[in-house]
Amino acid sequence: MNPEVIDEATLQGAVIDALRVLGWYVAHFRPARTEKGWRTPVAADGKGFPDLLATHIKQKRLLAIELKGKRGKRTPEQEIWAEHFLAVASVTVAVEYHLWTPADWPDNVMDVIRRRP
């Protein structure tokens, strides 16, 4: 895949496929079309939650992954979630937070999901 033309949806599909092949369990919450446009129903502080949450039982790892297209920028709510995941990661080695763009595919993405603790 050419990072210059890959969009966020394509990147997401590739990342999910790679995670699954390598034994990760992955969650993604899709938006639904409503009268007011596309919405992802969330409660409490759910707005801005990372695109993917992946766990690996044998590696005892948790990945929180935000995906963006080539020129994507995090929302203020996504910044808050990143801050929280990174704060926990500083005291718990098993929790990691990653922001990936098409430029990270496949090298950086695969390095992270293949890495052993």
Sequence and secondary structure as in RCSB ss.txt:
>XXXX:A:sequence
MNPEVIDEATLQGAVIDALRVLGWYVAHFRPARTEKGWRTPVAADGKGFPDLLATHIKQKRLLAIELKGKRGKRT
PEQEIWAEHFLAVASVTVAVEYHLWTPADWPDNVMDVIRRRP
>XXXX:A:secstr
  TTT  HHHHHHHHHHHHHHTT EEE    EEETTEEE    TT TT  SEEEEETTTTEEEEEEE  TT    
HHHHHHHHHHHHHHTT TTEEEEEE GGGTTHHHHHHHH   
